[in-house]
């Protein structure tokens, strides 16, 4: 029997489980919500992405079956359709499935698409929001996304567009007095710089790239729009591009970097915490 027919047969069973879409936040395990942590500990199956930090993975319960479906630009470990099928298969087998995504699953996380895949099988689901990368990483970099003296609005934009499609309203983004946050934009930095400047944004506009935000490897690169492409070449993924005058505040408000430097000076290196992957087998 074809797999799709088998799944429909299972969907008529009374022993249907549930899929819970959970946001893991930007990386720091302390930023997990209480509800997210409780449900992770109860999970039969955890399907998780590359952007779920090692520290959070180390907290997965030993009884859970782990399925890594990490994806990055140009390298899809598991195709999206297969991820959808995994969620359906395990839920129809009566399992409580946690679909764990970095950040917030409804902000550039394809969370809506994955829940839509459950509807034909009448699989119940819940959503647990997480701290999105823009909010969490900017806060840890000392960059307020809005500020009365700098920006009265903020926009989140995906830098990872479908090939050959550009539906971004660049003229709207190029206006002043607001903050732009580009997710997954490192590889498109030349397009971002060109489009914004072409529609009137000054090349002197301050920018920041937050690399591995909220983690012990966090770095904040600052410059101006004219140097966005060269700055992006020096940054490693995952990273966010923040554009606007609020980015200048990182020089005085970067509390996390100051905290890290103080801790490094206070404790010998062999006391520094390092996360470890679980020792059990992961699918």
C-alpha positions in Angstrom: 0.0 0.0 0.0 1.5 3.4 -0.9 2.6 5.5 2.1 0.0 8.2 1.6 -2.8 5.5 1.6 -1.3 3.9 4.7 -1.3 7.3 6.5 -5.0 7.9 5.6 -5.8 4.4 7.0 -4.0 5.3 10.3 -5.8 8.6 10.5 -9.1 6.6 11.0 -7.6 5.1 14.2 -8.7 6.3 17.6 -5.1 6.3 18.8 -4.0 9.6 17.2 -1.3 11.6 19.0 -0.6 15.3 18.8 1.9 17.6 17.2 3.1 20.6 19.2 4.9 23.3 17.3 7.4 24.9 19.8 9.7 27.9 19.5 13.1 27.2 21.0 14.1 30.9 21.0 17.4 32.3 19.6 19.7 29.9 21.4 20.2 30.7 25.1 18.4 27.8 26.9 17.4 30.3 29.6 15.1 32.0 27.0 13.0 28.9 26.6 9.5 29.5 27.9 8.3 27.4 30.9 5.7 25.8 28.8 8.2 24.9 26.1 10.5 23.2 28.6 7.6 21.3 30.2 6.4 19.9 26.9 9.9 19.0 25.7 10.3 16.9 28.8 7.0 15.0 28.0 7.7 14.4 24.3 7.7 11.0 22.7 9.3 12.3 19.6 11.3 15.6 19.0 11.8 16.8 15.5 14.3 19.6 15.6 16.2 22.0 13.4 19.8 23.2 13.0 19.0 26.4 14.8 18.1 24.7 18.0 21.2 25.2 20.1 23.5 22.5 21.4 22.6 23.6 25.0 18.9 23.0 24.4 19.6 19.6 22.6 21.5 18.5 25.7 18.4 19.1 27.8 16.3 16.6 25.7 14.9 13.8 27.9 16.5 10.4 27.5 13.2 8.7 26.6 12.5 10.8 23.6 13.1 9.7 20.0 15.2 12.4 18.4 14.9 13.3 14.7 17.3 15.9 13.3 16.0 17.7 10.2 18.5 20.6 10.1 18.5 22.8 7.1 20.7 25.7 5.9 20.9 27.7 2.8 21.7 25.5 -0.2 21.8 22.3 1.9 18.5 20.8 2.9 19.3 17.8 5.1 15.7 16.7 5.0 13.2 18.0 2.3 10.2 19.9 3.7 7.8 17.4 2.3 9.6 14.6 4.2 9.5 16.7 7.4 5.7 17.0 7.0 5.4 13.3 6.5 7.4 12.5 9.6 5.1 14.7 11.7 2.0 13.0 10.3 3.5 9.5 10.6 4.5 9.7 14.3 1.3 11.5 15.3 -0.8 8.9 13.6 1.2 6.3 15.6 -0.2 7.8 18.8 2.9 9.8 19.7 3.2 13.3 21.2 5.4 15.0 18.7 7.3 18.2 19.5 8.3 20.1 16.3 11.0 22.3 17.7 12.2 25.3 15.8 14.7 28.0 16.5 13.3 31.4 17.3 9.5 31.6 16.8 7.9 29.0 14.5 5.5 31.5 13.0 8.2 34.0 12.0 10.0 32.7 8.9 9.9 29.2 10.3 7.4 27.5 8.0 5.3 26.7 11.0 2.1 27.4 9.2 3.0 25.2 6.3 3.7 22.3 8.6 0.5 22.6 10.5 -1.5 22.8 7.3 0.0 19.4 6.4 -1.7 17.9 9.5 -5.2 19.1 8.6 -6.2 16.3 6.1 -5.4 13.7 8.8 -7.4 15.5 11.5 -4.3 15.5 13.7 -4.7 17.8 16.7 -2.0 20.4 17.3 -0.9 23.3 19.5 1.5 26.2 19.1 4.0 27.4 21.7 5.6 30.7 20.6 9.2 31.4 21.2 11.4 34.5 21.4 12.1 35.4 17.8 15.7 35.9 16.7 15.3 39.6 16.0 14.0 40.3 19.5 16.4 38.0 21.4 19.6 38.7 19.5 19.0 42.5 19.3 18.4 42.6 23.1 21.6 40.6 23.8 23.5 43.0 21.4 22.2 46.1 23.2 20.2 47.2 20.2 16.6 48.4 21.0 14.6 47.7 17.9 12.5 50.8 18.6 13.5 54.0 20.3 11.8 57.4 20.5 14.9 59.2 19.2 15.7 56.7 16.5 12.9 54.5 15.2 9.2 54.5 15.5 8.6 51.1 13.8 10.4 47.9 13.0 10.1 45.5 10.1 11.2 41.8 9.9 12.2 40.7 6.4 13.3 37.4 5.0 16.6 37.5 3.1 15.9 34.0 1.8 13.7 34.4 -1.2 12.3 31.7 -3.5 14.6 31.5 -6.5 13.7 34.2 -9.1 11.1 35.8 -6.9 11.5 39.2 -5.2 8.2 40.4 -3.7 9.8 42.8 -1.2 8.5 46.4 -1.2 11.9 48.0 -1.3 10.7 51.6 -1.6 8.8 51.2 1.7 11.8 49.7 3.4 14.1 52.5 2.3 12.2 55.2 4.3 13.7 56.7 7.4 12.9 56.5 11.1 12.4 52.8 11.4 14.5 49.6 11.9 14.9 46.8 9.4 15.9 43.3 10.5 16.8 40.8 7.8 16.7 37.1 8.6 18.9 34.8 6.6 20.3 37.7 4.7 24.1 37.2 4.6 24.2 35.6 1.2 21.9 38.4 -0.1 23.8 41.3 1.4 24.8 42.8 -1.9 21.2 42.8 -3.1 20.0 44.4 0.2 22.6 47.2 -0.1 21.9 47.8 -3.8 18.1 47.8 -3.4 18.0 50.0 -0.4 20.4 52.6 -1.7 18.7 52.6 -5.1 15.4 53.6 -3.5 16.9 56.4 -1.4 18.4 55.0 1.7 21.7 56.8 2.5 24.8 54.6 2.3 25.9 56.2 5.6 23.0 54.5 7.4 24.3 52.6 10.4 24.1 48.8 10.4 24.9 45.8 12.6 25.3 42.1 11.9 24.6 39.9 15.0 26.4 36.6 14.7 25.3 33.6 16.8 23.2 35.9 19.0 22.6 35.0 22.7 25.3 32.4 22.6 28.8 32.5 24.1 30.1 32.9 20.5 28.0 36.0 19.9 29.8 38.7 17.9 28.3 42.1 16.8 29.8 43.7 13.7 29.0 47.4 13.0 29.5 49.7 10.1 27.3 51.5 7.5 25.1 50.4 4.6 28.0 51.1 2.1 30.0 48.4 3.8 27.3 45.8 4.3 28.6 43.3 1.8 32.2 43.3 3.1 30.8 43.1 6.7 28.7 40.1 5.8 31.7 38.2 4.4 33.3 38.4 7.8 30.2 37.1 9.6 29.2 33.4 10.2 25.7 32.0 10.0 23.3 32.1 11.8 23.3 35.9 11.7 20.9 38.8 11.6 21.3 42.0 9.7 19.9 45.1 11.5 19.7 48.4 9.7 19.0 51.7 11.3 20.4 54.3 13.7 19.4 52.1 16.7 22.4 50.0 15.9 24.7 52.7 17.1 23.4 52.1 20.7 25.2 48.7 20.8 28.5 50.6 21.6 27.0 51.8 25.0 24.3 49.2 25.7 26.0 45.9 24.8 25.5 44.4 28.3 26.0 40.8 27.2 29.5 41.4 25.9 30.4 43.2 29.0 29.0 40.4 31.1 31.0 37.8 29.1 34.2 39.8 29.5 33.7 40.2 33.2 33.1 36.4 33.6 36.2 35.5 31.5 38.3 37.7 33.8 36.8 36.3 37.0 37.0 32.5 36.2 39.7 30.2 34.9 39.0 28.8 31.4 38.6 25.3 32.6 35.5 26.4 34.5 33.8 27.8 31.4 30.6 25.9 30.5 30.6 23.8 27.3 27.5 22.2 25.9 27.6 18.5 25.0 25.4 16.6 22.5 23.4 13.7 23.9 25.3 10.4 23.8 22.3 8.4 22.6 21.6 7.7 19.0 19.8 10.4 17.0 17.9 9.6 13.8 
